[in-house]
Amino acid sequence: MEKQRTLNWWVKRIGKITSSNFYKLTKCGKGTTFSKTAETYLMEILGERLSSLPKSFPKTRAVQWGIDNEPLAKLEYEKETGLVVESVGSIPNESYPDDVSGSPDGLVGSEGMIEIKCPNTDTHLNTVIYNKIKPEYEWQIYFNLWNTDRLWCDFVSYDPRIDGKGKIYIQRIYRNPDKDKIISHICENAIEILKIRMEQVAKRDTWSVNKYKLEQYLIENGEIEIKLDLEG
């Protein structure tokens, strides 16, 4: 299966509503369809469509820590559950392939998936003790379940700095028909707004990613490596 953070992964998510950012669209404004947070996110998506470039690379220490430890979290999850995790890239939505995409941290069997977080120790312990997941993570999970048409997701919080079994927390979340309806409705409204904005700015409602431009940008920012032709 396709890996994440590759050129093809970026191509499939540029200019689309994604699972990790969907929660921004769930915030309601006063007397309007979307809040200022949601409107800002829609502008970011529009900018990606018009430029073929991602908004930014938030490579903070915390983000890099999560990237580095996610493979260890998968191994620990497989050890704890006896299940096998299949890596996956960005999955376009079947109904809205040009507008919506999600990247689960792994698929499990034919019905499941996982979502992994490797937070700081305080946040991890808070999740373990109070058995509560952040709302933005819940929306990310429900979005990916809706997008992949799967039945359940194991939310995983992992901190290798903790000794013993407390280093990993697993909570299973099942697909919710009511959440499906909300997600579909929000995506439909957002897609319509994006089409209108494209017509206003670019005088067209279609778009495509300039793959070469994106690739050069990703290389310059250290997101992907240069592929050398060793056959010549």
PyMOL commands that set and color helices and strands:
alter all, ss='L'
color gray80, all
select helices_A, chain A and resi 7-13+22-26+36-51+61-81+121-130+135-148+164-167+177-202+211-220
alter helices_A, ss='H'
color red, helices_A
select strands_A, chain A and resi 17-18+85-86+91-92+100-102+106-108+112-117+152-158+168-174
alter strands_A, ss='S'
color yellow, strands_A
deselect
rebuild
show_as cartoon
